[in-house]
Amino acid sequence: MKLSTDAELRLLQHETFAYFLHEANPENGLVIDKTAPGWPASIAATGLALTAYPVGVECGFMSRKAAIERTLATLRFFWNSPQGPEPDATGYQGFYYHFLDMQTGRRAWQCELSTVDTAFLLAGALTAGVYFRGDAVDEQEIRKLADELYRRADWHWAQNGGDTVTHGWKPESGFIKYRWEGYDEALLLYILGLGSPTYPLSEGSYAAWASTYEWKHSYGIDYLYAGPLFTHQLSHIWVDFRGIQDAFMRAKGIDYFENSRRATYVQQRYAIDNPLKFNGYGECCWGITASDGPGPDSLKINGIVRQFYDYIGRGVPFGPDDGTVAPWAVVASLPFAPEIVLPAIDHFIHEVKLKNANPYGFKATFNLTHPEKTSNPYSWVSPWHYGLNQGPIVLMIENYRTGLLWQWMKQCPYLSSGLRRAGFGGGWLSS
């Protein structure tokens, strides 16, 4: 018997949540980036786990006691881990390296100190601090550690003398030349950086970032452009943008929530138009984002040379696009456009059968054009689950169903302060 829509969503949420229970080191709370042998932890995935544990408690996926233990292990690790310019430290200036060794917690792969991934980690810590409000000693410690971790990040340092924020820093070569410019997932980074009571971003940083926005018209829709779908979603996990506006959105007469709804529709309309004629694309098969893929590979298929990529920032409508669809990115748009997302989820489950024999719900991606067959008879399917994909599924299903996470984060004074310093007003910020 087919489940009701709500029961299907709860099952998908529960299965996906299991990633954070089983793909983590309980000693230090670190969550593996992807389910490949020997892979390191991702601080972004760990931040999503910290955010997901309270949802797991409320949904009955884990006990409050277990959530407190895991949260404390995580926050204690980050507070006590080595901070300094040494190349094998865990972090520096209150920021953390993108990838960390699952056991030691030290920097992995000579990766960068990541400003945006640290923002996701700190958002998770702040979620824990808001949720665990009890008088017990362990809940008090959660609040204290979350607060201290957030206050330690030197956001002004991360600007490296510029108006916008750098992508990161490496001990071998200093600051990365790229900066967070153009609309993307850095919306949360700027809000958290502006809300800091200790080392905040400079007053003009947000306006400098917003000055790099691109307003575009695609498939009959006007919207603030960013190609990969996830860029329209990740900041919305923690912030309810309905009815609140900054200067840019006031001038356009919409808010960021409405903009994400429009970006979701652009994705669907692109798939219906299917300009590159990939197999499967259509009304219920879309979701093009930064994701895993079947490449690198170049194949001639039905007389057309197709270039396939591995992990890359796929985007709409300007590409790159190789026929790879990420179902998690569709689920993460559930609060914005349920009328087109729910049929797509149903298609992924029942037509493409993407949950079959998978321990954590949907695998990362699939590609119906690439000829390689996997255990799924319909297409190439990624062999991996990624923590960065799993978190948005769990959390945006909850925001769609109950709005719980949004309600909690409205109680976070740093988030409200950052929004106001960025020029946001109206809606719940006025109350």
N, C-alpha and C positions, 0 to 999 in steps of 0.2 A: 504494500500500500504506500502510495506517495505521501510524504510528510507535508504538513501545512507550510506555508512560506516562513512563518515565524519559527517553527520547529526546525526547518532546514537551516535557517540562519544560526540558531542556537547550537545546532550540531556542528556546523562549520566553525563557529567561534570556539567551541569546546575542543574540537580536534586540533585547531590551529594553536590554541593556548598551550597544548601539551608540549609544543616545541620549547617553551620557556621553562617547563618543569624538567625536561629530560636532556636538553642540549645546553646545560649550564654546569659550571663547577660550583657545587654547593659550598665549598670552602671559601671562595672569594666572590661568588656571585656573577662571575664573568660568563657571558653567553656567546656561544660560537657563532661566527659570521655565517657559515654555511656548513651543511652536513657532509663535508668531504674529509677524508682521513688526514689528520695532522693540521687541520686548519686553525687559525688563531681566532681569538675573540674579537668582536666588534664593539666599540664603546657605544655606538648608536643602537645596536641591538640590545645592549645591556640597559640603556636608557628606556627603550621600549618595554623591556621586561619589568623594570621598576614601575612603569606606568600600568602595565598589565596586571601585576599582582593584586592591587586593590579591586580591579574589575573581576579578577578570578575569585576573590573572596565573596564579592556581592553576588556573583553568578553561581556560587557553590562548586567552583572548579578546584579550589584549594582551601584549606582551613586558614583562619586568621593567624593562628599560631605559626603555621608553616610560612605564611607570607611575611610575618614579622622576622622570622629567623633568616629567610633568604634576603630580605631587604637590609637587615642589619649587617649581614655578612658582606653585602655589596658596598654599602656606604662606608663601613669600617675599612674595607680594603682600599677604596679610593682615597679616603682621608689619610691613611697611614702609608700608602705606597710612595716610593721615592719621587720627589719633585725636584728637578734640577736640570742643568744644561748637559748632563752626561748623556751619551748616545744610547745607553741601555736603561734609562729611567722610565717611569710610567707616565710622567707628565712634567709640565713646566709652566710656571706663571698661572697655575690653577686650571690649565687646559690639559688634555690628554691625547695620547697618540691614537690614531685611527684604529690600528690593530694591536692587540696585546696577546702575549703568550697565555694560553688557557691556564697553565699551571703556575708560572712565576708571576704573571701580570706585568712583565717587562715588555718594552717596545718590540714589535715583531716586524720583520721584513724591511727594516730601515724606512718605515713609513713616516708620514708627516704628522706633526702635532696638529690636530684638526679642529678648527674653530666651530664649524657647523655640527660635527658629530659630538663635540663637547656640549653644544647647546642642547642636543637631544638627550644626552646623558643627564645634564643638569635639570632639564624639564622633567625627566623621570624621578630624580631626587626630590624636586619640589612637589611633584604629585604625591609621593610617599609622605612628605612632611605635612601636606594638607589633609591626607586621608587618615593617617594614624594620629588621632587627637586624644587618645586615652591618657589616663594619669599614670599608668604602669611605667616603670623605669625604662623598659625597652622601647616603648613608644615615645617617651620623652627623648631618648637618645636618637631615635630616627629623626625627630624634628630638629634636634640640635645639629646633627651631622649634615642633614640636607641644607640647613641654613649656612653652615660654615663652608661647605663645598661651594655653594653658589657665591658666597661673599669672597671667596679666595680667587676667583677668576678675574684676571686683569684685562678687561675688555679694551681699555685704552691702549695698553701695550700691543694688542693684536691689530691695532690700526697702523702701527709702524709709521706714524707721522702723517698718514693720509686721512682723507675724509671718510672713506669706506673701510671695511674690514678685510684683512687679508684672508686667504684660504687657510693659511697655516704657516708652520715654521719647521725647519729641520736643524738639528745641532750641527750638521756638517756644512750647511750652506746658508743658514739664516732664513729669513722670511721668503715664502713662495711669492713669485711675481704676480700671480693672479689675485684678484680681489672679488668680493661678493658684490657684483654689479649686474643689473638686469633682473627682472622679477623671477624669483625662484623660492626654494625652501628656506632661504636665508631670512625670510620674514620673521620667523621665530627667533633667529639669532639676534637680529637687531632689537626686537622687543625685549628679550632677556638682557642684552647688553645695556640697553638704556635704563632698565629697571634696577640695575645694581646700585646699592647704597655705598659701595666701597670704591670700585674702579670702573665707573660707567663709561660707555661710549661718549664721544663728544656730542655736544648739542646738535650740530649740523649733520651728523653721520646719516641719520635716516633720510633727510631731505636729499643728501648727496646720492644715496642709494636709489631713491625713488626717481631721481632725475634721469636715471638710465633705463627706465621702463620703456617697453614698446607696446603701444596700443594697436591692435591689428583687426582686420576684417577677414574672416574665413567662413566659407559655407553659409553666408548670410548672417553671420554672428559677429558683433563687435565685442572685443574682450582684451584684457591685459594678457599679452602673449607670454607663454613659456611652453616649449615643445613637449618634453616628457610629462606624462600625466601626473607622476608623483609630486612634481613641483607645486601643483595646485592642491595638494592634499596634506602633506606632512605637518605644516604649521597648524593646520585646522584640527589635528588630533587633540591639541591642548587648548586651543583658543576658539571660542564661539564668536565668529565674526559677523553673525547675523545682526544687522541693525546698527553696527558701529562702523565709523568711517574715518579714514585719514584724509588729508587734503586732496590727494590724488583721486580717491574714490568719491569724495564729496563733489568734485568737479565733474565726474562722470555720471553721478546720480545713482550709483549702485554701491554694493559692498563686496568684500573679498569672497564671501560665501556665494553670492550671486555670480561672481566672476568664475568661481570654480564650477558652478553649475553650467555656465556657458562653455567652459573649456571641456567639460565632460561631453556635452552635445557635439562640439567640434570633432571630438574623437569618434563618436558614433557616425556622424555624417561623412567623415573621411573614409571610414571603413565601408560604408554603403557605396560611396563613390568609387573606392578601391582603384585609384589611378594607376597603380603598378600591377594590378591584376593578380594579387596573391590569393591562394586557395583559402576558402573559409571565411574571409572577411565579409561582414554584413551587419544587419541590424542588431543581431545578438552576439556578434563575435568581433570585439574590439578591445582596446586596452594596450596602448603603445607607450612605453616608458623606458627608463633606465633599467636594464634587465639582462639576464643571462640569455644565451642564444646558441644555435647549432654550429656556428663558425669557430674560427675563421675558415671560410670555405668559398670556393668559386666553382659553380656548377652550371652546365647548360641543361635547362629543363624546358622541354617543349619548344626548342628553338631559341629560347631566351637565356642569356648568361645572367645568372643570379649571384649576387655577392651576399654571403651570409656572415654575420658577425658573432663574436662571443659576447662578453659583457660590455655593453656600450649604452650611451644615453640616446636611445631611440626616441623620436618625437614626431609630432603632427602639427601642421601639414607639410613641413619642409624636410622631414627626415632627420637622421637616417631611418630607413624602414626596410626590413628584410622579410616581412611576413610573420615575425615573432609577436605573439600575444601574451600578455602577463595578466592572468585572471585576478591576482591580488590587487592590481591597480584599479580594476573595475570595482571590486568590493569596496575599496577605500573611497570611492565616489558615492557610496550608498546614501549618505545624508543629503547630498546635493541634488541627485536626480534618481530617486528610487524607481520611478516609472520606466526608466530604460536600463537601470542596473539590475533589478530583480530578474527580468527575463534573460539577461546575459548570464547571470549566476546559474539560473536553471539550465541554460544551454550548456554551460561548462560541466555541470554535474551530470546531467542526464543524456546529453547528446555526445559530447566529446569524452565523457566519463573520466574527468581529470582527477577525481578523488579515489578512484579504484586502487586498492592496495597501497595507498599512501598513508603513512602514519600521522601526518600533520596537515590534513586537508589538501589544498591544492599544491602541486609542485610549482616551481617558480614561473615557468613559461612553457609554451608549446608552439610548434610551427608546422602548419599543414601543407606548406609548399616544399619544405626540405624533404628529400626522398628517403632519408634514413628512418627506418621504423624502430620503435622501442617496444617496451612491454605493452604500450598503448597501441592498438591496431590502427588507430586513425592518423597518427602523426609522430613527429619527433617531439619528445617531452623531455624537459630538463631533468637530469637525475637528482637535482639538489633541491633542498629547502633552504631559504635564506632568512635569518632573523629580521632583517630590514623589511622583508615582505610580510612576515607573519604578524608583526606588531600592528600595522595598520588594519589588517583584517579584524583582529580581535577588538581593537579600540574603536574603529569606525562603525562596526556593527553595533557596539554599545552606544555610541553617540547617536546613531540612527534610532535604536530601539528605546533608549531611556534618557539620553543626554547627560548621563551621570558624570562622565569625566569633565564635560564642560561646566557642569554645576560646581564640581569640586574646585576647578582651577579659577573660577570667578572669586574664590575665597583667598587666592594667593596674592598678597599685596604687591609682590615684586612684578607679577605679570600685569596687574592693573596699572602700576606705576609706569612700567615700560610702555604700555599702550598709550597712556596719556602723554608721556614725554615724546612719543612718536607723532603726536597730534591727533590721536583717535578720540572721538567723542560720540555722544548719542547712545541710544539703546541702553543696555544694562550698565554701561559705564557711567550713565547719568544718575542711576538710582543709588 
